[in-house]
């Protein structure tokens, strides 16, 4: 694990949550039951104005096989090109929290997160909605795009945090791409 290369993303305990969001111009549905990571990456890449590969082209280019694809593989194969990218791998020995997620969105990063909604599944986080009291996470909401169902979902932030893991033991995996 590496040390975080962007110290500006750390939030002080006294810093408040704010409502913020990053919605890419195109939301891509996954075309196979194992391509949620591909759909999430394609969705984020749609924000940069470049030609986005079709799912089949993406699978061929990165020599992907059926099964889940995690942060280490996505980063090592440079599937997001030369964009400014942060991931859970950059936050060695640091707590990956909802405050970090909120700050990434506030700092204009597009974020994809791997979670238990639909097993080992990547979603695109679209917004953090800070409602209610300053620290009452049961009142905060996360809006995300689920490429399997091709729909957006609004869930309690504390529920999202608990589901931000998978059956293989990965916890709080994410990839964040700085907007242009």
Rosetta silent file (secondary structure, phi, psi, omega in degrees, C-alpha in Angstrom):
SEQUENCE: XXXXXXXXXXXXXXXXXXXXXXXXXXXXXXXXXXXXXXXXXXXXXXXXXXXXXXXXXXXXXXXXXXXXXXXXXXXXXXXXXXXXXXXXXXXXXXXXXXXXXXXXXXXXXXXXXXXXXXXXXXXXXXXXXXXXXXXXXXXXXXXXXXXXXXXXXXXXXXXXXXXXXXXXXXXXXXXXXXXX
SCORE:     score description
SCORE:     0.000 S_00000001
   1 L     0.000  144.323  179.866    0.000    0.000    0.000 S_00000001
   2 L  -102.262  160.282  174.397    1.126    3.511   -0.788 S_00000001
   3 L   -78.463  146.748 -178.849    0.714    6.641    1.256 S_00000001
   4 L   -55.390  128.807 -178.934   -2.003    9.000    0.051 S_00000001
   5 L   -90.001   -1.368  178.964   -0.559   11.276   -2.625 S_00000001
   6 L  -129.159   84.844 -176.904   -3.210   13.959   -2.152 S_00000001
   7 H   -62.475  -20.678 -179.885   -3.094   15.173    1.439 S_00000001
   8 H   -65.527  -14.468 -178.440   -5.733   17.805    0.625 S_00000001
   9 H   -84.720  -12.772  177.529   -8.416   15.121    0.675 S_00000001
  10 L   -68.343  136.849  179.930   -8.037   14.429    4.375 S_00000001
  11 L  -107.511  136.722  174.440  -10.889   16.015    6.315 S_00000001
  12 L   -72.252  150.611 -178.493  -10.495   17.466    9.765 S_00000001
  13 L   -57.646  -30.485 -178.025  -12.901   16.078   12.343 S_00000001
  14 L   -80.698  -12.866 -177.998  -14.500   19.500   12.693 S_00000001
  15 L   -70.671  135.640 -176.752  -15.136   19.810    8.949 S_00000001
  16 L   -86.222  155.938  170.528  -18.774   19.414    8.020 S_00000001
  17 L   -74.865  147.078  175.415  -20.309   17.223    5.377 S_00000001
  18 L  -130.985  151.190  174.470  -21.754   19.107    2.407 S_00000001
  19 L   -74.575  131.521 -178.895  -24.169   18.077   -0.283 S_00000001
  20 E  -162.094  162.759  179.817  -22.300   17.642   -3.550 S_00000001
  21 E  -161.486  161.911  176.885  -22.265   15.465   -6.625 S_00000001
  22 L  -139.673  106.623 -177.603  -20.542   14.506   -9.850 S_00000001
  23 L  -111.962  113.332  176.886  -22.805   13.119  -12.560 S_00000001
  24 L   -64.528  157.146 -176.915  -21.117   11.977  -15.791 S_00000001
  25 L   -68.668  -21.205 -177.825  -22.970   12.832  -19.015 S_00000001
  26 L  -133.691  133.536  175.752  -23.616    9.182  -19.897 S_00000001
  27 L  -108.185  113.602 -176.712  -24.551    6.255  -17.661 S_00000001
  28 L   -93.692  129.023  174.881  -23.550    2.965  -19.283 S_00000001
  29 L   -79.454  144.191  174.196  -25.412   -0.225  -18.473 S_00000001
  30 L   -74.524  143.645 -174.950  -23.352   -3.389  -18.150 S_00000001
  31 L   -99.380  -15.158  177.193  -23.986   -5.810  -20.995 S_00000001
  32 L  -127.364  162.851 -176.308  -22.878   -9.021  -19.259 S_00000001
  33 L   -72.867   -3.504 -178.691  -23.479  -10.198  -15.709 S_00000001
  34 L  -120.787   10.381 -172.620  -19.786   -9.682  -14.809 S_00000001
  35 L  -107.663   31.026  178.956  -18.980   -6.320  -16.446 S_00000001
  36 H   -62.339  -38.111  178.892  -20.038   -3.833  -13.765 S_00000001
  37 H   -64.032  -41.200  178.669  -16.459   -2.528  -13.474 S_00000001
  38 H   -62.378  -45.627  179.855  -16.322   -1.975  -17.238 S_00000001
  39 H   -63.509  -40.391  179.270  -19.666   -0.131  -17.195 S_00000001
  40 H   -65.637  -43.795  178.251  -18.552    2.050  -14.262 S_00000001
  41 H   -63.471  -45.791  179.363  -15.264    2.924  -15.974 S_00000001
  42 H   -60.770  -39.915  178.287  -17.023    3.688  -19.266 S_00000001
  43 H   -60.013  -47.539 -179.596  -19.513    5.881  -17.388 S_00000001
  44 H   -65.983  -42.830 -179.814  -16.711    7.899  -15.795 S_00000001
  45 H   -62.933  -23.363  179.143  -14.749    8.151  -19.054 S_00000001
  46 H   -63.340  -17.610 -178.380  -17.838    9.654  -20.741 S_00000001
  47 H   -78.440   -8.873 -172.757  -17.143   12.841  -18.768 S_00000001
  48 H  -105.088    2.988  174.858  -13.916   13.560  -20.633 S_00000001
  49 L    76.954   -3.875  177.257  -15.193   13.965  -24.182 S_00000001
  50 L   -78.731  162.479  174.007  -13.005   11.189  -25.571 S_00000001
  51 L   -66.639  129.128  178.789  -14.461    8.343  -27.602 S_00000001
  52 L   -95.759  126.141  179.108  -15.591    5.691  -25.123 S_00000001
  53 L   -61.330  149.885  171.784  -14.890    2.139  -26.232 S_00000001
  54 L   -67.037  165.351  178.948  -17.811   -0.245  -26.521 S_00000001
  55 H   -59.379  -44.378 -179.928  -17.980   -2.883  -23.825 S_00000001
  56 H   -62.231  -41.616  177.874  -16.695   -5.560  -26.249 S_00000001
  57 H   -64.244  -40.084  179.858  -13.796   -3.316  -27.344 S_00000001
  58 H   -63.665  -46.561  179.409  -12.922   -2.583  -23.713 S_00000001
  59 H   -59.604  -43.993 -179.478  -12.920   -6.279  -22.771 S_00000001
  60 H   -67.686  -46.619 -177.477  -10.669   -7.107  -25.731 S_00000001
  61 H   -58.286  -41.253 -175.661   -8.273   -4.173  -25.194 S_00000001
  62 L  -100.910    9.805  175.138   -7.666   -5.040  -21.527 S_00000001
  63 L    50.618   51.798 -177.675   -7.848   -8.819  -22.004 S_00000001
  64 L   -86.371  142.990  176.408  -10.577   -9.206  -19.376 S_00000001
  65 L  -115.140  162.542 -178.868  -12.009  -12.580  -18.428 S_00000001
  66 L   -57.179  136.659  178.530  -15.306  -13.389  -16.749 S_00000001
  67 L   132.156  169.506  179.690  -15.312  -12.566  -13.062 S_00000001
  68 L   -69.449  150.640  178.081  -14.982   -9.575  -10.791 S_00000001
  69 L  -125.212  123.962 -172.484  -12.231   -7.057  -11.470 S_00000001
  70 L  -104.634  174.434 -173.619  -10.794   -5.195   -8.509 S_00000001
  71 H   -51.877  -48.235 -176.580   -8.885   -1.962   -7.969 S_00000001
  72 H   -56.897  -44.295  179.390   -5.386   -3.425   -8.270 S_00000001
  73 H   -67.397  -44.770 -179.467   -6.092   -4.874  -11.725 S_00000001
  74 H   -59.694  -42.808 -179.488   -7.905   -1.755  -12.947 S_00000001
  75 H   -72.015  -42.911 -176.582   -5.023    0.449  -11.817 S_00000001
  76 H   -67.416  -31.718  178.324   -2.225   -1.837  -13.054 S_00000001
  77 L   -87.333    0.557  178.000   -3.789   -2.110  -16.526 S_00000001
  78 L    52.040   47.127 -177.032   -4.300    1.681  -16.605 S_00000001
  79 L   -67.404  -15.453  178.622   -7.918    1.263  -17.681 S_00000001
  80 L  -101.697   13.547  176.616   -8.600    4.936  -16.950 S_00000001
  81 L    67.197 -141.346 -174.980   -5.784    6.151  -19.175 S_00000001
  82 L  -101.360   24.145  178.644   -3.700    9.128  -18.117 S_00000001
  83 L   -71.175  160.122  173.549   -6.344   10.794  -15.985 S_00000001
  84 L   -75.977  112.900 -173.512   -5.556   11.946  -12.427 S_00000001
  85 E  -123.801  135.591  169.234   -6.702    8.894  -10.468 S_00000001
  86 E  -118.969  152.563  176.398   -6.813    8.120   -6.770 S_00000001
  87 E  -146.060  175.890  177.246   -7.890    4.813   -5.322 S_00000001
  88 H   -58.462  -24.180  179.510   -8.174    2.985   -2.047 S_00000001
  89 H   -67.986  -21.391 -179.888   -4.595    1.817   -2.695 S_00000001
  90 H   -83.275   -3.472 -174.796   -3.403    5.406   -2.171 S_00000001
  91 L  -116.828   54.924 -178.845   -4.758    5.518    1.377 S_00000001
  92 L   -61.644  133.691  176.223   -2.487    3.064    3.178 S_00000001
  93 L    55.973   26.766  175.874   -3.168    2.754    6.885 S_00000001
  94 L  -122.149  147.542  177.570   -5.831    5.448    6.749 S_00000001
  95 L   -72.525  127.405  173.504   -9.503    5.071    7.437 S_00000001
  96 L   -93.927  113.001 -169.641  -11.544    5.202    4.261 S_00000001
  97 L  -125.747  175.777  173.830  -14.702    6.866    5.456 S_00000001
  98 H   -65.682  -28.609  175.937  -17.819    8.618    4.288 S_00000001
  99 H   -63.391  -40.154  177.602  -15.998   11.883    4.984 S_00000001
 100 H   -64.635  -45.474  178.066  -13.403   10.897    2.392 S_00000001
 101 H   -57.824  -45.988  178.772  -16.133    9.991   -0.099 S_00000001
 102 H   -60.242  -42.748 -178.651  -17.832   13.337    0.554 S_00000001
 103 H   -68.595  -37.251  176.589  -14.551   15.192    0.101 S_00000001
 104 H   -59.208  -46.442  178.366  -13.740   13.407   -3.172 S_00000001
 105 H   -64.706  -41.460  179.613  -17.073   14.526   -4.619 S_00000001
 106 H   -62.633  -35.230 -179.423  -16.620   18.025   -3.212 S_00000001
 107 L   -86.441   11.761  173.646  -13.176   18.217   -4.855 S_00000001
 108 L    72.024   40.769  171.393  -14.751   17.260   -8.241 S_00000001
 109 E   -99.584  140.125  166.948  -13.720   13.616   -8.510 S_00000001
 110 E   -83.568  136.181 -173.000  -15.908   11.047  -10.254 S_00000001
 111 E  -126.840  132.641  168.944  -16.080    8.034   -7.945 S_00000001
 112 E  -116.530  140.998 -176.591  -16.766    4.350   -8.504 S_00000001
 113 E  -132.474  141.664  179.720  -17.088    2.057   -5.486 S_00000001
 114 E   -98.074  127.876 -170.877  -17.142   -1.714   -5.167 S_00000001
 115 E  -146.998  179.360 -178.209  -19.855   -2.925   -2.823 S_00000001
 116 L   -86.973   -4.450  174.285  -22.220   -5.689   -1.755 S_00000001
 117 L   -64.702  108.701 -178.421  -25.215   -4.323   -3.601 S_00000001
 118 L    75.805   36.250  177.569  -25.528   -7.250   -6.010 S_00000001
 119 L    75.381 -139.213  178.763  -22.493   -9.143   -4.567 S_00000001
 120 L   -77.972   94.481 -164.504  -18.999   -7.990   -5.679 S_00000001
 121 E  -138.208  131.492  176.300  -20.374   -5.065   -7.637 S_00000001
 122 E   -91.062  136.663  174.625  -19.107   -1.705   -8.878 S_00000001
 123 E  -128.674  163.737  175.382  -21.400    1.324   -8.801 S_00000001
 124 E  -107.707  120.716  179.217  -20.835    4.986   -9.701 S_00000001
 125 E   -78.721  122.406 -176.526  -21.408    7.388   -6.817 S_00000001
 126 E   -98.999  -34.174 -176.524  -23.330   10.376   -8.156 S_00000001
 127 E  -159.261  151.584  170.163  -24.035   12.473   -5.063 S_00000001
 128 E  -115.784  124.870 -177.137  -23.672   12.818   -1.331 S_00000001
 129 E  -115.122  109.997 -177.004  -26.674   14.502    0.249 S_00000001
 130 L   -92.770   94.578  178.620  -26.007   15.913    3.714 S_00000001
 131 L  -107.136  165.649  176.230  -29.399   16.266    5.333 S_00000001
 132 L    68.870 -154.330 -176.192  -30.269   16.587    8.978 S_00000001
 133 L   -66.903  162.920 -175.475  -27.699   17.138   11.679 S_00000001
 134 L   -54.216  -43.408 -175.848  -24.004   17.696   11.120 S_00000001
 135 L  -118.443   12.991 -177.519  -22.910   14.197   12.066 S_00000001
 136 L   -87.149   89.696 -174.500  -26.113   12.171   11.847 S_00000001
 137 L   -67.048  -18.436  176.733  -25.225    9.761    9.051 S_00000001
 138 L   -68.670  -18.727  178.101  -28.627    8.092    9.287 S_00000001
 139 L   -95.910  -14.394  178.512  -30.015   11.294    7.813 S_00000001
 140 L   -81.571  155.267 -178.163  -27.395   11.575    5.050 S_00000001
 141 E  -130.822  151.594  173.657  -27.995    9.936    1.661 S_00000001
 142 E  -119.155  130.458  173.472  -25.873    8.533   -1.152 S_00000001
 143 E  -106.159  125.220  178.558  -27.148    8.557   -4.735 S_00000001
 144 E  -135.861  158.472  176.157  -25.464    6.009   -6.966 S_00000001
 145 E  -100.443  127.671  178.066  -25.864    4.513  -10.423 S_00000001
 146 E  -104.151  109.154 -175.830  -26.150    0.720  -10.576 S_00000001
 147 L   -71.701  -15.206  177.627  -25.043   -0.479  -14.036 S_00000001
 148 L   -72.907  -49.440 -179.854  -26.595   -3.925  -13.583 S_00000001
 149 L   -87.705   -8.757 -177.595  -30.142   -2.625  -13.145 S_00000001
 150 L    56.119   50.517  179.376  -29.465    0.520  -15.192 S_00000001
 151 E  -151.003  160.542  174.836  -30.973    2.701  -12.497 S_00000001
 152 E   -94.836  151.214  178.820  -30.067    5.164   -9.801 S_00000001
 153 E  -133.376  141.558  175.755  -30.613    4.386   -6.141 S_00000001
 154 E  -112.635  120.169 -177.494  -30.837    6.650   -3.116 S_00000001
 155 E  -132.004  161.454  174.767  -29.769    4.983    0.151 S_00000001
 156 E   -64.344  141.088 -178.079  -28.869    6.019    3.669 S_00000001
 157 H   -61.252  -40.011 -179.352  -25.189    6.897    3.958 S_00000001
 158 H   -66.691  -33.684  176.182  -24.649    4.577    6.923 S_00000001
 159 H   -66.572  -45.254  178.521  -26.193    1.687    4.944 S_00000001
 160 H   -57.702  -44.708 -178.576  -23.935    2.428    1.962 S_00000001
 161 H   -59.577  -42.971  179.240  -20.898    2.452    4.242 S_00000001
 162 H   -68.871  -29.505  179.887  -21.771   -0.987    5.663 S_00000001
 163 H   -88.495   -2.359 -177.068  -22.368   -2.381    2.153 S_00000001
 164 L   -81.664   63.800 -178.444  -19.097   -0.890    0.867 S_00000001
 165 E  -164.376 -176.297  175.348  -17.359   -4.283    0.924 S_00000001
 166 L  -148.864  175.803 -175.520  -17.721   -7.681   -0.701 S_00000001
 167 L   -72.103  -13.352  178.391  -17.784  -11.379    0.069 S_00000001
 168 L   -89.517    4.160  176.782  -14.096  -11.729   -0.869 S_00000001
 169 L    92.336    3.614  175.834  -13.024   -9.496    2.018 S_00000001
 170 L   -74.199  135.923  178.649  -12.386   -6.266    0.124 S_00000001
 171 E  -126.360  130.769  172.699  -13.409   -3.216    2.176 S_00000001
 172 L    56.261   42.598  175.128  -14.015    0.294    0.933 S_00000001
 173 L   -75.572  133.768  175.094  -12.560   -0.223   -2.545 S_00000001
 174 E  -153.463  160.068  171.031  -12.932    2.830   -4.737 S_00000001
 175 E  -133.661  131.679 -178.365  -11.426    4.574   -7.713 S_00000001
 176 E  -125.378  133.793 -177.374  -11.767    8.328   -8.092 S_00000001
 177 E  -120.256  124.074 -179.523  -10.968   10.299  -11.248 S_00000001
 178 E   -66.541  134.621  179.240  -10.404   14.056  -11.147 S_00000001
 179 L   -66.392  160.355 -176.967  -12.710   15.954  -13.510 S_00000001
 180 L   -70.862    0.000    0.000  -11.144   17.803  -16.440 S_00000001
